[in-house]
Structure formats: structure tokens, C-alpha cells
């Protein structure tokens, strides 16, 4: 039997924010994580405890967030990691990103036989969020 490397099917989502307060922001997120990590993020995100929500954001920023073009008011790059994102990025931005990612990561692929490593461009969040 031929062996299949998981990395061959790795999917990355490009999230854009055209028509919102974050127009011009581009975020790349991994759609392929172990199920335990996905479930931990989802469970912690819906918790009533602030510490759980913070932990969900930390896990998401460190395990899912691959890159973004976010800079501060001085033009300095904000690294795409939990340490930087949780100190600088607006909470509503992170909440929308985690919500959209959770929808995408749990959707079955439209074509499971497609082995291309294409990076799907998501519909803008303008119509799917309350960023206005």
C-alpha cells in the first residue's frame, strides 16, 4: 500500500476583510489541526470564564494563525503569535477570526479527492460579521 503524507492535503485559508473596518487586512490560517486542538478551542471559546476565553485565543494565535499583514500605528509589524496578538489586536477582530475559522475547519471538503494544495480565498467577512 502506498503511504500518504498528511502534509500533502494541508489546507490554508486566506481571510480578507473587504468592506469592513479592517479593509486591507489579510490573515492566513491553518485549517488542518489535530481534532483535540480544534475541540479545545471551540470548548474554551464558548465558556463563560474569561480565563478560558483567553486560553482559546492563545491556542488559536499560536496554533492556527500563520501570518497577517497587521501593523501598529507607527507601521511596526505585529507578529502573528499569541504574545503580540493578545496585547495589541482588537478583541472583536480575534473573535471574528476564531468564529470564521471554526466554521471552516469543521466544514467537510467539497471535493475530498482534490489533492492540490490550493489556498482557498474566503468570502469577505463583511456580510458575515458585525464589524461595522
N, C-alpha and C positions, 0 to 999 in steps of 0.2 A: 504494500500500500504506500502510495506517495505521501510524504509528510507535507503539512501545510503550516506555514508560519503565520501566527496571529497578526504580525505587523503588516502582512500583505493586504489585509482588509481594514486597516486603520482608517478611520474617518475623522476629518477635522471640519468643524463648522466655522464659517465666516459670518459674523453678525455685524450688520450695519444699522445705522440709526437715522437714515434719511428722513427729513421732515419732522424731526423731533428736536428737543433741546440739545441733544447730543449729536446733531448732524455733523458728519465728518469722522466720528469715532468708528474705528474698526477693531473688532475683537476676534481673535482666533481661539477656539475652544476644542478640546478633545471630546469626541463622542464615545470613545472606547475606554472604559474603565472597568475594573472588576465590579461585579454586581454588589458586593458588600459595600464598596465605597459609594456607589450610587444610592443604595438604600440608606446608608448612614447620612448622607447629605439631605435626602428627602425627609427622613425622620426628624433630624435635628432642625430643619427649616420650618417645620410646622409646630414645633414645640412652643409652649408659652414662656419658657425660660429664656431670658436674654443670653445667658451663657451658652445655651445650646445653639441659638441662632448665630452667635459669634463663632462658635466652633464649626458650624455648617459653612459659613463664609470663609473661614480659614482653610478648611479642607478643599473647598471649591477653588479658591485662589491658588493654592499650592498644587493641586492635582489636575484641575481642569483648564484653568486659564493658561494659555500658551503664550499669547502675546497680545499687545494692543498698542495703539498709537497715542496714548494718553500722556499729556504733559501738564505741568503746573503753569501758573500764570507767568512765571519767569521763562518758560519754554524748556525747563528741565524735564527730562524723561522720567515718568513714574514707572518703576519696574513692575512687571506683571507677576507679582508674588503677594502673598498674604501680608507680609510685614508692611509693604508700601501701600497696597490697595486698601487695607483696612484703616490706615491712618489718613488717607487722602481722598479716595474715591467716594462720591456721594452714596449714601446708603440706598437711595432709590435706584441708582444705577446698578449696584450689585444685586439688589432684589430682583430687578427685571432680568438681568443676565442669568441668574440661577434659575428663575422660573422658566425662561425660554429654553435653557439648556436641559432642564428636567423633562420638558415636553419632547424635545428632540431625541434625547438619549433613550427614552422608553418607546418611541415610535418604531414599529417594525420597518425594515428597509423595503422600499418599493420594489427593488429588484435584487433579491438575495444572490442571484447568480452573477451579478456585476462585480468583477474583481478589480476594477480600476480604482486607483487611489485618488479619485477626483475630490475636490473640496467644494461641497455644495454651498451656494450662496443663499442665505436665508432671506425670506421676505423681510422687509423692514419691520421694525417693531412699532412704527408709528401707528399702525392700525390695530396693534395687539396689546398696547400698553397705555398707561395713563401718565406718560412723561410730560404732557403739555401743561 
